[in-house]
Amino acid sequence: MAKGVSNMPRYREVCLAANRRYLEALSVVPDPGQLKERIQAIGQRIQTASRSHRALNPANKHDIELLATVMRGEFQLQGFRNADISAHLNTPSEDATERRRQRNRTGRLLKILHSHRLIAKIPRTRRWKVTNHGQAIMSSMLTVHYDYYPANKSNRS
């Protein structure tokens, strides 16, 4: 665009669009003041209609591995399946019984994340996606874990 008074309406449109994109990007960034409350909420056992589900612990190695796996960039566009998560969390096994146990365990872990509203089912598929609520909480938990437990920084994916 050329500089001049005649282009002011177009400059206004471009600036408003840039500000709108910036505000939309900031809308998913969690308020640092709420971090403690969010992590405490996830740290509580949750009761659904059918059963009770355990809490997530930001200091537990296995919970952090699960959260880091679910938050991997490759799953952000199309979501993830039980098999995708199981492949990252478990070592491959030739035994059919062991593979079934691993799949069932992964399914239970996904159910825990779902009961805490961190992931949601993609309708008419076998895939899951991370919710906006889950994105904020899991990224906060991973940040806290890796910032306050420096020995684990080398394990970051």
N, C-alpha and C positions, 0 to 999 in steps of 0.2 A: 504494500500500500504506500502510496505517496503521502508525504507530509503535507497537511493543509487543512483548512477549516472545512472544506467540502467532504472530507473523509471522517469527520468526527462521529457521525452515526455508526459507521462501520467499526471504528475504534471502540466505541461503547459496546457493541455486540461482542467483539472479540474479548474485551476485558471482562464482561459479565460471564461469558462462557468459561473463561479461565478461572474466575473466582468460584463459579458453580462447581467445576471439576475439583478444585482444591477443597472446597467444603465437603463434597461427597467423599473424597479420599480421607478426610479427617473424621468423618462420621463413624468409621469403624474402629478408630483408635480409642482404646479404653481410657477412661479417666484414671490417672494414677492413684487418686484418692480412694477409688473403689476396688483397687487390687486386693487389698486384705479381705474385704467382705466377699469378693467373688471366690477367692481361693478357699475361704472358710465355708462358703456354701457348698462347694464341691467336696470339701472334706467331711461332709456330714452324710450319714446313711440316708438313703432316699426310699420312700415307700410308694410303690405303684399299686394299682388295683389288684394285681395278682400276687405280688411278692415284694420283698425288701431287697434292695441292691446296696452293695458295699460302697463306701466312700473312696474317693481317689486321693492318693497321698503324693504331694509334690516332692517328697524326699525319697520315695520308693523307686528303685531302679526299674522295676518291671512296668510300673505305671508310666514313668517318663518315656520308656521305650515305646509303649503303646501310643502315647500322645505324639511323640516325634514321628512315628510311622504314619499315623493318620494325617498329620500335618505336612507330609511330604508334598513337594510341588507337583509331582506326577499325578497325584490324585485330585488336584484342585479343579481341573476342568471337567472330567467325566465322572468323578467320584471313585469309589473303591468297592471291591467285593470282599467277602470273607476270605477267599483264596489269596487275594492280593496281600492282605494284612498278615495272613498266616504264613505266607512265603517269606515275609520280612522278619517275623518274630521267631519262627521255628526253623530248626535244621531239617532238611529234607530226610524223609524216612522211606525205606522200602517196604516196611511192614504196614499192611492195610489197616490193622487195628490202631496202630500208632497215628497214622494219618487221620483217621476218623476222630481220635481223641483230640488231636491238634485242631481240627476244624471245629469240633464242638466247643473247645476251650476258647477259640477265637470268637465264635458266635456269642458265647457268654460275655466276653469282654466288650464286644460291640453293643450288646444289650445294656451293659452298665453305662457306656457312653451315651446311649440313646435315652436311658432313663434320666440322666442328668441334663438332657437336652443339648448335648454337645454335637451330636450327629443326628441326621434325619434321613429317612428312607426316600429314595427317588422313586416316585410312583411308577408302577407297572414295570419295574426292573428289579434286579437283585443287587443293586448298587446303593451305596450310602454316600452322603455328602456332609461336609462340616457346616454347621449352621453359623450365622453371624455371631450369635452368643458363644458358640463353641470356639470360633476363631479367636475371639477376644480373650476368653478364659484360658484356652490351651496355649496360646502364644505367651500370655502372661505367666502361666505356670512354667513353661519351658525357659523363659527368660530368667525367672527367679531361680529356677533350679541351676541353670548353667552359670548365673552370676554369683550365687551364694555357695555353690559347690564346685570350686575351680578344678578339682581333680577330675571332674567329668567333662571338662571342656573339650578334650581330645575326642570324645565319643560323638560329638555333634555331627549330624548328617547334613 
